[in-house]
Amino acid sequence: MNPSDEVCVDLMRQIRTSSQLHQAWVMQLWQTGDGPHPAAVMLLSEIDRQGELRLSELAKLRMVDISVVSRQIGQLASFDLVERRPSPEDGRVTLVKVSEKGQRHLERWRRLHVDFVRNALAGWDESELEDLAHRLRAVNDDLRAMVSAQARNQERPATRNETG
């Protein structure tokens, strides 16, 4: 059974509102300190999760153009939060990883996030938060799969039958 239009719209509205609230908090935090833009820090976190990788791989993971990743890597490098080196397989390709200073920066941001969520959701018990995280992960996995499938369909050349 398919969910109603109203349920689908409300779900997307709630997801968007959560994202906007998180973004507002992050921007408040960023404006009171010094460091790279929060979007660059999110990229740093992705590098930390994935390990050393190519900029093109990062762009694909983040679903953004490589120029966006390149700009953010430049910003992270200016704060000494990442290390770059040529790929041993292809010297034209740059590999990037989190530096020791980057690790400390991520630990600080993680602590701030944990404290924020812990304080904001103090009335929730651990099992409720685990269930919410599990459900949101499933929603994000399904939404990511749909975005990827639609992107693949847009890249596929039209066949003779589709063009008439």
PyMOL commands that set and color helices and strands:
alter all, ss='L'
color gray80, all
select helices_A, chain A and resi 5-31+38-50+55-62+66-78+100-120+126-155+160-163
alter helices_A, ss='H'
color red, helices_A
select strands_A, chain A and resi 53-54+82-86+94-98
alter strands_A, ss='S'
color yellow, strands_A
deselect
rebuild
show_as cartoon
